[in-house]
Amino acid sequence: MEHQEILPGTSRSEELWSIDAEEAKSMTGTTGTLENQPTTLTALDRCDRCGAQAYVRAALPSGVLLFCNHHARQVEDSLRPKTVEWIDESDRLVTAR
């Protein structure tokens, strides 16, 4: 699958939100072994879809993808079963009162 850059504020059709292994390789995810990955996400970790602060890290056999809470929820059903590790720190988000 050809890599297409996604700019903030743009959207893709719903069928493309279902990520398979080949598409996961083409995303801008961080690569490396799980041993080298930090255990906590920081403000410097950015969503691979839109560039917002990442709260979810999906470790796949081919590498690691980072997602903001919004995009993590969009891909969770299709991507989570394929992960080696799914770290969700979205509980750090404060809800509006």
Buried (B, 14 or more C-beta within 10 A) or exposed (E): EEEEEBEEEEEEEEEEBEBEEEBBBEBBBBEEEEEEBEEEBEEEBBBBBBEBBBBBBBBBEBBBBBBBBBBBEBBBEEBEEBBEEBBBBBEEEEEEE
